[in-house]
Amino acid sequence: MLAAALFGAAAMLFIQSATPYVSGNDSFYHLAMARMLPHEGFIKTFPWLHWTLFRDEFVSHHHGFHMLLSPLVHWSDRITGEAFFGGKAAALLAMGAAAGMLVHILRRLRVRHRWFWVLALACLPWHFWLRHSFIRAPLVGLPLMMAALPLVLRRRYKLLALLGFVFVHVYGGAVVFLLIPLAAAGAEFAAGHPWRTVLAAPIASSIGILFGLVLHPYFPANFRFLYTQLFETGLGAPSESGIEWKPYSAMFFLGMSWPLLAALTLCSAARIARRTRITRGEMILLLTNLAFFALTCKSRRFIEYWPVFCVLHAAYLFDRATRGPAPLTARLAKFGRAKKLACCVLIAAGAVVGGYANLLQALREARPGANVHALHRAMEYLKKNSPANSLVLTDDWDIFPYCFYYNQHNVFAVGLDPVFTSRPYPALWARYRAITRGKTPTSLPADVAGTANAGSSTIAVDDIATEFGAKYVMVCSDHPALGAKLDERPDLFTCVYILRNNNSPRKDAAVRIYQVGPTATTSPSQ
């Protein structure tokens, strides 16, 4: 287990070396929340996102993760002045825990050749490794869900209830945790056991989750937010939601997952050839694998879980296929020691080479989603030159985490997820989309024109001042149309800050900040 944990941590360290920052957008939000926790406690309002449902009633559904992350963040702050090394340390510890838990489960299942399946972790889809390099609650959620497997295999349902209680505090997506107890229920049902035995695992875990939701620092608002997460940004995600809620294209998914799918297919074929009774543990792994695979087909974010459960299933299938008198076992017995050793070395070498290439692809992609240096400089300018709590309209909703990490002096119009604005303020969200894309003037869509506080039926760039109440507009280089619209209205928007992009041969502006309202003509700060 220790060797496996070190292997998992080393693989994650390799990916984390891709950037001096941290990968992913949301990582910056979680680091900022962990940094704030000792001083602010469990905040109940979130004024930093003005035009969202969080402004007056905030629910931190990852507060347990922030509590675990906070000591690492403060250790990193004291040593380096930034929280990034604390986030990287959390990723290493979490992946080490997941790899160690894999060996623990395989030992419980009495699977042989566990070292090979540990090496196979490196060959998991590179998106699995990339998403686990993000500093987010699934880092802890994966080993916690893996810990549920030995408990259902041994029918330790009191501990399962306790684990469910802990899980709902660490990661608000408690419904995902229920998949493993439901798989256990399916296995008990297939075995013909009485209903009391069938329902024991789901009932125990549901009790633990329910107590966790009730004994929650954000109760009862967390129930309403759970509904929003499940049916408005999750399973029922609208088109403007983040890409993580969208499915993969079939070719892309097959391109990165084919080694795992091929291994599962071969192990399944060998197991079917054995023609022996399916055990309870085998059925639990099968149903768990299928459940997480279905979720991954629905939303790409579940690639964070499915590959590990697929490896567990494949390992158990192959072990069952090669035990006892069977056609495959008989063929393997004809191999001499030298041939067996050569096959093992060849397979291990293939896993190492393939795993390295796979991790290298994750390394190439493990970059922040925005120009962090430019946003840092822009936030420093706003902190020094704008009134406290003045509203900033950003050119996209997904750069809020970077802004929030570096600047809690200002407040921002939108962020974290489009639904957090489009649900309470549908007309305002329609205005935001049109304005930031430079598609003004235009008409308000008919489906939101009649909603409350819809205002004028015309969308114009003036709405930045009149409808949003923004005092500043921040425009990055990937939104030139918005910058052009603002430049057309010098009577209302004054460029007060420009940061040139030194990597561009034309020295384009990486970030511009416009002040809203009639101001004296001045040269913008560089």
C-alpha positions in Angstrom: 0.0 0.0 0.0 2.8 2.4 0.8 4.6 1.6 -2.4 1.4 2.2 -4.3 0.7 5.5 -2.5 4.2 6.7 -3.4 3.7 5.7 -7.0 0.4 7.6 -7.2 1.9 10.7 -5.5 5.0 10.6 -7.8 2.8 10.4 -10.9 0.8 13.4 -9.7 4.0 15.3 -8.8 5.1 14.8 -12.5 1.9 16.5 -13.7 1.9 19.2 -11.1 5.4 20.3 -12.4 3.7 21.6 -15.5 3.0 25.1 -14.0 4.2 27.2 -11.0 0.5 27.9 -10.5 -2.2 25.3 -10.2 -4.2 23.7 -13.0 -7.8 24.5 -13.8 -10.0 27.5 -13.1 -11.9 26.3 -10.0 -8.6 25.5 -8.2 -8.1 29.2 -7.5 -11.6 29.5 -6.0 -11.0 26.6 -3.6 -7.6 27.9 -2.6 -9.1 31.3 -1.8 -11.9 29.7 0.2 -9.5 27.6 2.2 -7.3 30.7 2.9 -10.4 32.6 4.1 -11.8 29.9 6.3 -9.9 30.5 9.6 -10.7 34.2 9.5 -14.2 34.3 8.0 -15.6 30.9 9.2 -18.6 29.5 7.3 -19.7 32.5 5.4 -23.5 32.7 4.8 -23.5 35.4 2.1 -21.2 35.8 -0.9 -21.1 39.5 -1.8 -18.2 38.9 -4.3 -20.7 37.6 -6.8 -23.3 40.3 -7.0 -25.7 39.1 -9.7 -26.0 35.5 -8.6 -28.2 33.5 -6.2 -25.2 33.4 -3.8 -25.1 37.1 -3.0 -27.7 36.9 -0.2 -27.6 33.2 0.6 -24.5 31.3 0.1 -23.9 27.5 0.4 -20.4 26.1 0.5 -21.1 22.5 -0.4 -17.3 21.8 -0.2 -16.7 23.3 3.2 -15.2 20.0 4.5 -12.7 19.9 1.6 -11.8 23.5 2.4 -11.2 22.5 6.1 -8.8 19.8 5.0 -7.1 22.1 2.5 -6.8 25.0 4.9 -3.7 23.9 6.9 -1.8 23.1 3.7 -2.7 26.5 2.2 -1.6 28.4 5.3 1.6 26.4 5.4 2.3 27.3 1.8 1.4 30.9 2.4 3.9 31.2 5.2 6.7 29.6 3.2 6.1 31.0 -0.3 3.6 33.8 0.0 1.2 31.9 -2.2 -1.2 29.0 -1.7 -0.2 27.0 -4.8 2.2 24.6 -3.1 -0.4 23.8 -0.5 -2.8 22.9 -3.3 -0.2 20.8 -5.1 0.5 18.9 -1.8 -3.2 18.2 -1.4 -3.3 16.7 -4.9 -0.2 14.5 -4.2 -1.7 13.2 -0.9 -5.1 12.5 -2.4 -3.7 10.5 -5.4 -1.4 8.6 -3.0 -4.5 7.8 -0.9 -6.4 6.6 -3.9 -3.5 4.4 -5.1 -3.1 2.9 -1.7 -6.8 2.3 -1.4 -6.7 0.4 -4.7 -4.2 -2.1 -3.3 -6.2 -2.4 -0.1 -9.3 -3.3 -2.1 -7.4 -5.8 -4.3 -6.0 -7.4 -1.2 -9.6 -7.7 0.3 -10.6 -9.4 -3.0 -7.5 -11.7 -2.9 -6.4 -10.5 -6.3 -2.9 -11.6 -7.3 -0.3 -9.6 -9.1 -1.4 -6.3 -7.6 1.8 -4.5 -8.7 0.7 -4.8 -12.3 -2.7 -3.1 -11.6 -0.9 -0.3 -9.7 1.3 0.3 -12.8 -1.9 0.3 -14.9 -3.0 3.4 -13.1 -0.6 5.4 -15.2 -2.4 4.2 -18.3 -5.8 5.5 -17.2 -7.3 8.2 -19.5 -5.2 11.3 -19.4 -8.3 13.4 -18.6 -8.5 11.4 -15.4 -5.1 12.6 -14.4 -5.7 16.1 -15.7 -8.8 16.6 -13.7 -7.2 15.1 -10.6 -4.5 17.8 -10.9 -7.3 20.4 -10.3 -7.6 21.4 -6.6 -11.2 20.4 -6.1 -13.3 18.2 -3.8 -13.2 15.1 -6.0 -9.6 14.7 -4.9 -10.9 13.6 -1.6 -14.2 12.2 -2.9 -12.5 9.4 -4.9 -10.6 7.7 -2.0 -13.7 8.1 0.2 -15.9 6.3 -2.4 -13.2 3.7 -2.8 -13.3 3.2 1.0 -17.0 2.4 0.7 -16.2 -0.7 -1.4 -14.5 -2.8 1.3 -17.3 -1.8 3.7 -20.1 -3.1 1.4 -18.1 -6.2 0.6 -17.8 -7.0 4.3 -21.3 -5.7 5.1 -20.0 -3.1 7.6 -23.0 -0.9 7.3 -22.6 1.2 10.4 -19.2 2.3 9.2 -20.8 2.9 5.8 -23.3 5.3 7.4 -20.5 7.1 9.1 -18.6 7.4 5.8 -21.7 8.8 4.1 -21.9 11.4 6.9 -18.3 12.4 6.3 -18.6 12.4 2.5 -21.5 14.9 2.4 -19.5 17.4 4.3 -16.4 17.0 2.1 -18.2 16.9 -1.2 -21.8 18.1 -1.7 -22.5 15.6 -4.6 -23.7 13.1 -2.1 -25.9 11.3 -4.6 -22.7 10.0 -6.3 -21.7 8.2 -3.1 -25.0 6.2 -3.2 -24.0 4.4 -6.4 -21.8 1.9 -4.5 -24.4 1.0 -1.9 -27.0 0.7 -4.7 -24.6 -1.7 -6.5 -24.3 -3.8 -3.4 -28.1 -3.8 -3.2 -28.3 -5.0 -6.8 -25.8 -7.8 -6.0 -27.8 -8.9 -3.0 -31.0 -8.9 -5.1 -29.4 -11.0 -7.9 -28.3 -13.5 -5.3 -31.9 -13.9 -4.1 -31.4 -12.5 -0.6 -34.4 -11.1 1.4 -35.3 -7.5 1.1 -33.8 -6.7 4.5 -30.4 -7.7 3.3 -30.9 -6.1 -0.1 -31.8 -2.6 1.3 -29.3 -2.6 4.2 -26.5 -0.8 2.3 -28.6 1.9 0.6 -30.6 2.6 3.8 -27.4 2.8 6.0 -25.7 5.2 3.6 -28.8 7.2 3.1 -29.2 7.7 6.9 -25.6 8.8 7.1 -26.0 11.2 4.2 -29.3 12.6 5.6 -27.8 13.2 9.0 -24.9 14.9 7.3 -27.2 17.2 5.4 -29.2 18.1 8.5 -26.1 18.6 10.7 -24.6 20.9 8.1 -23.5 24.4 8.7 -25.6 25.5 5.7 -28.8 23.7 6.6 -31.6 24.1 5.3 -30.3 26.1 2.3 -28.1 23.1 1.3 -31.2 21.1 0.3 -32.2 23.8 -2.2 -28.7 24.1 -3.5 -28.4 20.3 -3.9 -31.5 20.5 -6.1 -29.9 23.2 -8.2 -26.7 21.2 -8.5 -28.4 18.0 -9.5 -31.1 19.2 -11.9 -30.1 22.7 -13.1 -26.3 22.6 -13.4 -25.8 18.8 -13.3 -28.1 16.2 -14.9 -30.2 19.0 -16.4 -27.3 21.3 -17.4 -28.4 23.9 -19.9 -26.3 24.7 -23.0 -24.4 27.6 -21.3 -23.2 25.5 -18.4 -19.5 24.6 -18.0 -18.1 22.1 -20.5 -17.5 19.6 -17.6 -21.2 18.9 -17.6 -21.2 18.0 -21.3 -20.5 14.5 -22.7 -17.4 13.6 -24.6 -17.4 13.0 -28.3 -17.2 9.3 -29.0 -13.9 9.5 -30.9 -12.2 11.6 -28.3 -13.3 9.3 -25.5 -12.3 6.2 -27.3 -8.9 7.7 -28.2 -7.9 8.3 -24.6 -9.7 5.3 -23.0 -9.0 2.5 -25.5 -6.3 0.8 -23.3 -8.6 0.6 -20.4 -11.6 -0.6 -22.5 -9.4 -3.1 -24.3 -8.1 -4.5 -20.9 -11.7 -4.7 -19.6 -12.8 -6.5 -22.8 -10.0 -9.1 -22.6 -10.5 -9.7 -18.9 -14.3 -10.1 -19.4 -13.8 -12.5 -22.3 -11.4 -14.6 -20.2 -13.8 -14.6 -17.3 -16.8 -15.6 -19.5 -14.7 -18.5 -20.8 -14.3 -19.7 -17.3 -18.1 -20.3 -17.0 -18.3 -20.3 -13.2 -20.8 -18.7 -10.9 -20.6 -14.9 -10.5 -19.7 -14.0 -6.9 -21.3 -11.2 -4.9 -18.1 -9.2 -5.0 -17.9 -9.6 -8.8 -21.4 -8.4 -9.2 -20.8 -5.3 -7.0 -17.8 -4.3 -9.0 -19.7 -4.9 -12.3 -22.6 -2.7 -11.3 -20.4 0.0 -9.8 -18.3 0.0 -13.1 -21.5 0.3 -15.2 -23.0 3.0 -13.1 -19.9 5.3 -13.2 -19.4 4.5 -16.9 -23.0 5.7 -17.6 -22.4 8.9 -15.6 -19.2 9.5 -17.6 -21.1 9.1 -20.9 -23.5 11.7 -19.5 -21.0 14.3 -18.2 -17.2 14.3 -18.7 -16.5 15.4 -15.1 -17.2 11.8 -14.0 -14.0 10.6 -15.7 -12.6 11.5 -12.3 -14.1 8.3 -10.8 -15.0 5.7 -13.5 -11.4 4.6 -14.6 -10.4 3.4 -11.1 -13.5 1.3 -10.6 -13.0 -0.1 -14.1 -9.5 -1.1 -13.2 -10.8 -2.8 -10.0 -13.4 -4.7 -12.0 -10.9 -5.8 -14.7 -8.4 -6.9 -12.1 -11.0 -9.1 -10.3 -12.2 -10.6 -13.6 -8.8 -11.6 -14.7 -7.9 -13.1 -11.3 -11.1 -15.1 -11.3 -10.4 -16.3 -14.9 -7.0 -17.6 -14.1 -7.7 -19.5 -10.9 -8.4 -23.2 -10.8 -8.9 -25.7 -13.7 -10.1 -23.8 -16.7 -9.1 -23.5 -20.4 -7.1 -20.3 -20.0 -5.4 -21.6 -16.8 -4.5 -24.8 -18.6 -2.9 -22.8 -21.5 -0.9 -20.6 -19.1 0.3 -23.7 -17.3 2.1 -24.9 -20.5 4.3 -21.8 -20.5 7.7 -22.4 -18.9 9.1 -20.1 -16.2 11.3 -18.2 -18.7 8.3 -17.6 -21.0 6.1 -16.4 -18.1 8.9 -14.1 -16.9 9.4 -12.7 -20.4 5.6 -12.1 -20.8 5.5 -10.3 -17.4 8.5 -8.1 -18.3 7.0 -7.3 -21.7 3.6 -6.4 -20.2 5.2 -4.3 -17.4 7.4 -2.5 -20.0 4.3 -1.7 -22.1 2.5 -0.4 -19.1 5.5 1.8 -18.1 6.0 3.2 -21.6 2.3 3.7 -22.2 1.8 5.2 -18.8 4.6 7.7 -19.3 3.2 8.8 -22.6 -0.2 9.1 -21.0 1.1 11.2 -18.1 3.1 13.3 -20.5 -0.1 14.2 -22.3 -1.7 15.2 -19.0 1.4 17.3 -18.3 1.0 19.2 -21.5 -2.6 20.1 -20.7 -2.1 20.9 -17.0 -2.1 24.6 -17.3 -4.3 27.3 -15.9 -7.2 28.2 -18.3 -6.3 31.9 -18.3 -3.3 34.3 -18.3 -2.7 34.2 -14.5 0.1 36.8 -14.5 -2.0 39.3 -16.4 -5.1 38.8 -14.2 -2.9 39.1 -11.1 -1.6 42.5 -12.3 -5.1 43.7 -13.2 -6.4 42.7 -9.8 -3.6 44.6 -8.1 -4.5 47.7 -10.1 -8.1 47.5 -9.1 -7.3 47.0 -5.4 -5.2 50.1 -5.4 -7.3 52.4 -7.6 -10.9 51.5 -7.1 -13.3 52.0 -4.2 -14.0 49.0 -2.0 -16.9 46.8 -3.1 -17.1 48.5 -6.5 -18.6 46.2 -9.1 -16.4 44.8 -11.9 -18.0 43.2 -15.0 -15.7 40.6 -16.4 -15.8 39.5 -20.0 -16.5 35.8 -19.1 -18.0 34.0 -16.1 -15.2 31.4 -15.9 -12.4 33.8 -14.9 -14.0 34.7 -11.6 -11.9 32.2 -9.6 -8.7 33.9 -10.7 -10.1 37.4 -9.8 -11.4 36.2 -6.5 -8.1 34.5 -5.5 -6.2 37.8 -6.0 -8.9 40.4 -5.2 -11.5 40.4 -2.5 -11.6 44.2 -2.5 -14.0 44.4 -5.4 -17.2 42.5 -6.2 -17.9 40.8 -9.6 -21.0 40.5 -11.6 -21.1 36.7 -12.5 -19.1 33.6 -11.9 -18.7 29.9 -10.9 -21.6 28.7 -13.1 -23.9 30.5 -15.6 -27.0 28.9 -13.9 -26.2 30.8 -10.7 -27.1 34.0 -12.6 -29.5 32.8 -15.3 -31.9 31.2 -12.8 -32.5 34.2 -10.6 -31.9 36.9 -13.3 -32.7 35.4 -16.7 -33.0 38.7 -18.5 -29.8 40.0 -17.0 -27.9 36.8 -18.1 -29.2 37.3 -21.7 -27.9 40.9 -21.6 -24.5 39.7 -20.2 -24.1 37.1 -23.0 -24.9 39.6 -25.8 -22.8 42.4 -24.3 -19.6 40.3 -23.7 -19.8 38.8 -27.2 -20.0 42.3 -28.7 -23.4 41.6 -30.2 -25.0 45.0 -29.3 -27.4 46.6 -29.9 -29.9 43.7 -30.1 -33.2 42.6 -28.8 -33.9 40.7 -25.6 -34.9 37.1 -26.4 -38.6 36.5 -26.3 -38.4 33.8 -23.7 -37.0 36.2 -21.1 -38.5 39.5 -22.2 -41.6 38.9 -20.0 -39.8 37.9 -16.9 -39.6 39.9 -13.7 -37.3 43.0 -13.9 -36.6 42.3 -17.5 -36.4 46.1 -18.2 -36.0 47.4 -21.7 -36.5 45.0 -24.6 -33.3 46.4 -26.2 -29.8 45.2 -25.2 -27.2 48.0 -25.5 -23.7 48.5 -24.2 -25.1 51.2 -21.9 -26.7 48.3 -19.8 -23.3 47.8 -18.2 -24.0 51.0 -16.2 -27.8 51.1 -16.1 -28.7 47.4 -15.6 -25.6 45.9 -14.0 -24.4 48.9 -12.1 -20.8 48.1 -12.9 -18.1 50.7 -12.2 -15.4 48.8 -14.1 -15.2 46.4 -17.1 -12.3 44.0 -17.5 -11.6 42.8 -21.1 -9.1 40.1 -21.9 -7.5 39.5 -25.3 -9.9 36.7 -26.2 -12.9 39.2 -26.3 -11.8 41.8 -28.9 -15.4 42.4 -29.9 -16.3 43.7 -26.5 -13.3 45.9 -26.3 -14.2 47.4 -29.7 -17.7 48.2 -28.5 -16.4 49.9 -25.4 -13.9 51.9 -27.5 -16.8 53.2 -29.6 -18.3 54.9 -26.5 -15.6 57.1 -25.0 -18.4 59.2 -23.4 -19.3 56.2 -21.2 -16.1 54.0 -21.0 -12.6 55.2 -20.3 -9.7 52.8 -20.6 -7.7 53.3 -17.4 -5.4 50.3 -17.5 -3.6 48.3 -20.2 -1.3 45.3 -19.8 0.5 44.5 -23.1 0.9 40.9 -24.1 4.7 40.4 -24.5 4.3 37.0 -26.1 2.4 38.5 -29.0 4.4 39.9 -31.9 2.0 42.8 -32.1 2.1 43.4 -28.4 -1.7 43.2 -28.1 -3.4 44.1 -24.8 -3.6 41.0 -22.6 -6.0 42.8 -20.2 -7.8 46.1 -20.4 -9.8 47.8 -17.6 -12.4 50.4 -18.5 -13.9 52.8 -16.0 -17.6 53.3 -16.4 -19.0 56.8 -16.5 -17.9 60.1 -17.7 -14.3 60.7 -16.6 -11.5 63.1 -17.5 -9.4 61.9 -20.4 -6.2 60.4 -19.1 -3.6 58.1 -20.4 -4.2 54.5 -19.2 -1.8 53.0 -16.8 0.5 50.5 -18.4 
